Amino acid sequence: MEDLFARLERTLNPELPSLTESQQQLLQELSIDENQPGTILRDF
């Protein structure tokens, strides 16, 4: 039963892939405000 819960946890909480250095740089330089990056933020 313990093994079942361990497998279930791995399925429900998969590790996120790591970001490359260029992807990290892009996110750090990204500007987010009421007008950018786009309309999706206005929906919330």
C-alpha positions as CSV (number, residue, x, y, z in Angstrom):
1,M,0.0,0.0,0.0
2,E,2.9,2.3,0.8
3,D,4.3,1.8,-2.7
4,L,0.9,2.8,-4.2
5,F,0.9,6.1,-2.4
6,A,4.5,6.8,-3.5
7,R,3.6,6.2,-7.1
8,L,0.5,8.3,-6.8
9,E,2.4,11.2,-5.3
10,R,5.0,11.0,-8.2
11,T,2.1,11.0,-10.7
12,L,0.2,13.9,-9.1
13,N,3.4,16.0,-8.4
14,P,5.7,15.6,-11.3
15,E,8.9,17.6,-11.2
16,L,9.0,20.6,-13.5
17,P,11.7,20.6,-16.1
18,S,14.5,23.0,-15.4
19,L,14.8,26.2,-17.4
20,T,17.8,26.9,-19.6
21,E,19.9,30.0,-18.9
22,S,18.3,31.8,-21.9
23,Q,14.8,31.0,-20.7
24,Q,15.6,32.3,-17.2
25,Q,17.1,35.5,-18.7
26,L,13.9,36.0,-20.8
27,L,11.7,35.6,-17.7
28,Q,13.8,38.1,-15.7
29,E,13.6,40.7,-18.5
30,L,9.9,40.2,-19.1
31,S,7.8,43.2,-18.1
32,I,4.3,42.5,-16.8
33,D,1.8,45.3,-16.1
34,E,-1.8,46.2,-16.8
35,N,-1.0,46.5,-20.5
36,Q,1.4,43.6,-21.1
37,P,2.1,40.8,-21.8
38,G,-1.5,40.6,-23.1
39,T,-5.2,40.4,-22.6
40,I,-5.2,37.2,-20.4
41,L,-4.3,39.2,-17.3
42,R,-7.3,41.5,-17.9
43,D,-9.5,38.5,-17.5
44,F,-8.6,38.1,-13.8
